[in-house]
Amino acid sequence: MTTTDGATSSAGSTKPAFDISQPTIARVYDALLGGKDNFEADRLGAQTYLKYVPDAGRVAQDNRDGLVKGVQYLARKARIDQFLDIGSGLPTVKNTHEAAQEINPAAKVVYVDNDPIVLAHGRALLATNDSTTVVTADLRRPQEILDHPDVRNMLDFDRPIALMVVGLHMHFHDDEQPDEWVRTLWDALVPGSYLFMTDFVDTGEPLQKAIEQAGLESLGNGWIRTPERIKQHFLGLELEPPGLDFVARWFPEDLDADLTAPERLEPWQRIMMAGIARKP
């Protein structure tokens, strides 16, 4: 998801502008994951992350691993078959549709991002997948997401949906009140729906502050937050076991997993936290 406003509905009411001179969140993330759908500005942005956090590529993969773990829990254990993935980035390097549809081939996935290149590349990648679509929209305008015809055509809002805000909250300052945007989306979902998030965390470790500095320098955003603040993103909901935890030791499908003690995690494994909550 880029930090600039842009784009439109699939009907083409506004022609999206591709600005490859500025890095975007989606494409910098793609570069850190080793993808090819990025440009020179994005690769320079990724290099800034690597300057401050040499294992930034592993942090990006850690977040993607967390996404896969969360989606597979939702598809297998929670029996969710509809996913609304906000700020999804490019649907490559094993993303939501692959993680869900390898468990339930009928699972429906809507990717939402405000980088118009995600729309162009994503639709080409998913041209033969009738259960997945990509739309250009912005979390800042949640009602437009809910009203988007492609979202409404793919998802049944009378049935539970997994709302995903994975690796996105850190790109909005608290002054913007991003929790209220999520609340608008959440209020439109029926009981039995799930809210799945990951975020940069602040537990006082130097590398956490370093990744914040990298984000601010390369993208102009990327704030770390305390675990207590991250829990507030879940709008007062009780988290599903094992609660909020570092992604590297967060296993919602296997609560008997050998949970590595925090002091044994590598510093780069203490940057991302994940959690899932259910709507009662």
C-alpha positions as CSV (number, residue, x, y, z in Angstrom):
1,M,0.0,0.0,0.0
2,T,1.5,3.3,-1.0
3,T,1.3,6.4,1.2
4,T,0.0,8.6,-1.6
5,D,-3.6,8.7,-2.6
6,G,-4.5,7.2,-6.0
7,A,-6.6,5.3,-8.2
8,T,-10.0,4.1,-8.8
9,S,-12.5,1.3,-9.3
10,S,-12.2,-1.3,-11.9
11,A,-14.8,0.6,-13.9
12,G,-12.0,3.1,-14.6
13,S,-13.7,6.3,-13.3
14,T,-10.3,7.7,-12.7
15,K,-7.2,6.6,-14.5
16,P,-4.6,5.5,-11.9
17,A,-1.2,7.3,-12.2
18,F,1.9,5.1,-12.0
19,D,4.7,7.0,-10.3
20,I,7.7,4.8,-10.3
21,S,10.0,7.6,-9.2
22,Q,8.8,7.3,-5.5
23,P,9.0,4.1,-3.5
24,T,5.8,2.5,-2.3
25,I,5.2,0.2,0.7
26,A,4.0,-2.7,-1.6
27,R,6.9,-2.6,-3.9
28,V,9.6,-2.0,-1.2
29,Y,8.1,-5.0,0.6
30,D,8.3,-7.0,-2.7
31,A,12.0,-6.0,-3.1
32,L,12.8,-7.1,0.5
33,L,11.1,-10.5,-0.2
34,G,13.2,-10.9,-3.3
35,G,10.3,-10.3,-5.8
36,K,10.6,-8.7,-9.2
37,D,7.6,-6.4,-9.3
38,N,9.5,-3.3,-8.2
39,F,11.5,-0.4,-9.5
40,E,14.8,1.4,-8.8
41,A,13.2,3.8,-6.2
42,D,11.8,0.8,-4.4
43,R,15.1,-1.1,-4.4
44,L,16.7,2.0,-3.0
45,G,14.0,2.1,-0.3
46,A,14.8,-1.6,0.5
47,Q,18.5,-0.7,0.7
48,T,17.7,1.9,3.3
49,Y,16.0,-0.8,5.4
50,L,19.0,-3.1,5.0
51,K,21.3,-0.3,6.0
52,Y,19.6,0.1,9.4
53,V,18.5,-3.6,9.7
54,P,20.8,-6.0,7.8
55,D,18.2,-8.7,8.3
56,A,15.3,-6.6,7.0
57,G,14.7,-9.2,4.3
58,R,14.2,-11.8,7.0
59,V,11.9,-9.5,8.9
60,A,9.7,-9.1,5.7
61,Q,9.7,-12.9,5.3
62,D,8.9,-13.3,9.0
63,N,5.8,-11.1,8.4
64,R,4.9,-13.2,5.3
65,D,5.3,-16.4,7.3
66,G,3.0,-14.9,10.0
67,L,0.4,-14.2,7.3
68,V,0.5,-17.8,6.1
69,K,0.2,-19.1,9.6
70,G,-2.7,-16.9,10.4
71,V,-4.6,-17.5,7.1
72,Q,-4.1,-21.3,7.4
73,Y,-5.5,-21.2,11.0
74,L,-8.5,-19.2,9.8
75,A,-9.1,-21.5,6.8
76,R,-8.5,-24.8,8.6
77,K,-9.5,-24.4,12.3
78,A,-11.9,-21.4,12.1
79,R,-13.4,-22.6,8.8
80,I,-13.3,-19.2,7.3
81,D,-13.6,-19.2,3.5
82,Q,-13.7,-15.4,2.8
83,F,-10.8,-13.1,3.2
84,L,-10.6,-9.3,2.8
85,D,-6.9,-8.4,2.8
86,I,-6.3,-4.7,3.2
87,G,-2.9,-3.2,2.1
88,S,-2.1,-6.5,0.6
89,G,0.8,-5.6,-1.6
90,L,1.6,-7.7,-4.6
91,P,0.0,-11.2,-4.5
92,T,3.3,-13.0,-5.0
93,V,5.7,-15.0,-2.8
94,K,2.9,-17.2,-1.3
95,N,0.3,-14.7,-0.3
96,T,-3.3,-15.0,1.1
97,H,-5.0,-16.7,-1.8
98,E,-2.4,-19.5,-2.0
99,A,-2.4,-20.1,1.8
100,A,-6.2,-20.2,1.9
101,Q,-6.9,-22.1,-1.3
102,E,-4.5,-24.9,-0.7
103,I,-6.7,-25.7,2.3
104,N,-10.0,-24.8,0.8
105,P,-9.9,-24.3,-3.0
106,A,-13.3,-22.6,-2.9
107,A,-12.0,-19.8,-0.5
108,K,-12.7,-16.3,-1.8
109,V,-10.0,-13.6,-1.5
110,V,-10.1,-9.9,-2.2
111,Y,-6.8,-8.0,-2.2
112,V,-7.1,-4.3,-1.5
113,D,-4.2,-1.9,-2.1
114,N,-3.9,1.8,-3.1
115,D,-0.8,1.3,-5.3
116,P,-2.2,1.1,-8.8
117,I,0.7,-1.1,-9.9
118,V,-0.6,-3.8,-7.5
119,L,-3.9,-3.7,-9.5
120,A,-2.1,-4.1,-12.8
121,H,0.3,-6.8,-11.8
122,G,-2.1,-8.6,-9.5
123,R,-4.8,-9.0,-12.1
124,A,-2.3,-10.4,-14.5
125,L,-1.1,-12.9,-12.0
126,L,-4.6,-13.9,-11.0
127,A,-6.2,-13.9,-14.4
128,T,-7.1,-17.6,-14.2
129,N,-8.2,-17.5,-10.5
130,D,-12.0,-16.9,-10.4
131,S,-12.0,-16.9,-6.6
132,T,-9.6,-14.1,-6.1
133,T,-9.6,-10.4,-7.2
134,V,-7.6,-7.3,-6.7
135,V,-9.1,-3.8,-6.2
136,T,-7.5,-0.4,-5.9
137,A,-8.8,1.3,-2.8
138,D,-7.4,3.0,0.4
139,L,-7.9,2.1,4.0
140,R,-8.2,5.8,4.7
141,R,-11.6,5.6,3.0
142,P,-13.0,2.4,4.3
143,Q,-16.6,2.9,3.1
144,E,-15.3,3.0,-0.5
145,I,-13.8,-0.5,0.1
146,L,-17.1,-1.7,1.4
147,D,-19.0,-0.2,-1.5
148,H,-16.6,-1.3,-4.2
149,P,-18.5,-3.5,-6.7
150,D,-15.7,-6.1,-7.0
151,V,-15.6,-6.5,-3.2
152,R,-19.4,-6.9,-3.1
153,N,-19.4,-9.4,-6.0
154,M,-16.7,-11.6,-4.5
155,L,-17.6,-11.6,-0.8
156,D,-20.9,-12.4,1.0
157,F,-21.3,-10.0,3.8
158,D,-24.1,-12.0,5.4
159,R,-21.4,-14.7,6.2
160,P,-18.2,-14.4,8.3
161,I,-15.2,-12.8,6.7
162,A,-11.6,-12.6,7.8
163,L,-10.5,-8.9,7.8
164,M,-6.7,-8.8,7.4
165,V,-4.6,-5.7,8.2
166,V,-1.2,-7.4,8.0
167,G,1.9,-5.3,8.1
168,L,0.0,-2.1,7.6
169,H,-0.8,-0.3,10.8
170,M,2.8,0.8,11.3
171,H,2.5,3.0,8.1
172,F,-0.1,5.3,9.7
173,H,0.6,7.6,12.6
174,D,-1.7,7.4,15.6
175,D,-2.8,11.0,14.9
176,E,-4.6,9.7,11.8
177,Q,-6.7,7.4,14.0
178,P,-6.3,4.3,11.8
179,D,-8.2,2.2,14.3
180,E,-11.4,4.1,13.3
181,W,-10.9,3.1,9.7
182,V,-10.6,-0.5,10.7
183,R,-13.7,-0.1,13.0
184,T,-15.8,1.0,10.0
185,L,-14.8,-2.2,8.1
186,W,-15.3,-4.3,11.2
187,D,-18.7,-2.9,11.9
188,A,-19.9,-4.2,8.5
189,L,-19.0,-7.8,9.3
190,V,-21.3,-10.3,10.9
191,P,-20.5,-12.2,14.2
192,G,-18.1,-15.1,13.6
193,S,-15.8,-12.9,11.5
194,Y,-12.1,-12.5,12.4
195,L,-9.7,-9.6,12.6
196,F,-6.0,-10.6,11.8
197,M,-3.2,-8.1,12.2
198,T,0.6,-7.9,12.4
199,D,2.6,-4.8,13.4
200,F,6.0,-3.4,14.3
201,V,6.5,-3.6,18.0
202,D,8.4,-1.5,20.6
203,T,9.6,-3.5,23.6
204,G,12.7,-1.2,24.0
205,E,15.1,-3.1,21.7
206,P,17.5,-1.1,19.6
207,L,16.7,-3.0,16.3
208,Q,13.1,-2.1,16.7
209,K,14.0,1.6,16.8
210,A,16.3,1.0,13.8
211,I,13.5,-0.3,11.6
212,E,11.4,2.7,12.5
213,Q,14.2,5.0,11.5
214,A,14.6,3.0,8.2
215,G,10.9,3.4,7.4
216,L,10.8,7.1,8.2
217,E,13.8,7.7,6.0
218,S,12.8,5.5,3.0
219,L,9.0,5.8,3.0
220,G,8.2,8.7,5.5
221,N,6.4,6.3,7.8
222,G,6.8,3.0,9.8
223,W,6.2,3.7,13.5
224,I,6.8,1.1,16.2
225,R,4.2,0.6,19.0
226,T,4.1,-1.0,22.4
227,P,2.3,-4.4,22.7
228,E,-0.4,-2.6,24.8
229,R,-1.0,-0.1,21.9
230,I,-1.1,-2.9,19.3
231,K,-3.8,-4.7,21.4
232,Q,-5.9,-1.6,21.1
233,H,-5.9,-2.1,17.3
234,F,-8.2,-5.1,18.0
235,L,-11.0,-2.7,19.1
236,G,-11.4,-4.2,22.6
237,L,-11.9,-7.8,21.3
238,E,-10.4,-10.7,23.2
239,L,-7.6,-12.3,21.2
240,E,-7.6,-15.9,20.2
241,P,-4.9,-18.1,21.8
242,P,-2.0,-17.7,21.9
243,G,-2.8,-13.9,22.0
244,L,-0.4,-11.3,20.8
245,D,3.1,-12.6,20.3
246,F,6.3,-12.3,18.2
247,V,5.5,-13.8,14.8
248,A,8.4,-16.3,15.1
249,R,6.8,-18.1,18.0
250,W,3.2,-17.4,17.2
251,F,1.4,-20.6,16.3
252,P,-2.4,-20.3,16.5
253,E,-2.8,-23.8,15.0
254,D,-0.5,-25.5,17.4
255,L,-0.9,-24.2,21.0
256,D,1.4,-27.1,22.2
257,A,4.3,-25.9,20.0
258,D,7.7,-25.4,21.7
259,L,7.6,-21.7,22.3
260,T,11.1,-20.3,22.1
261,A,11.8,-18.0,25.1
262,P,12.0,-14.4,24.0
263,E,15.6,-14.1,25.0
264,R,16.4,-16.9,22.6
265,L,14.8,-15.2,19.6
266,E,17.2,-13.4,17.2
267,P,16.9,-9.6,17.4
268,W,15.2,-9.5,14.0
269,Q,12.6,-11.9,15.2
270,R,11.6,-9.4,17.9
271,I,10.3,-6.8,15.4
272,M,6.9,-8.2,14.3
273,M,4.0,-9.3,16.5
274,A,0.8,-11.0,15.3
275,G,-2.7,-11.6,16.7
276,I,-6.2,-12.7,15.7
277,A,-9.6,-11.8,17.3
278,R,-13.1,-13.1,16.7
279,K,-16.3,-11.1,16.5
280,P,-18.7,-12.5,19.1
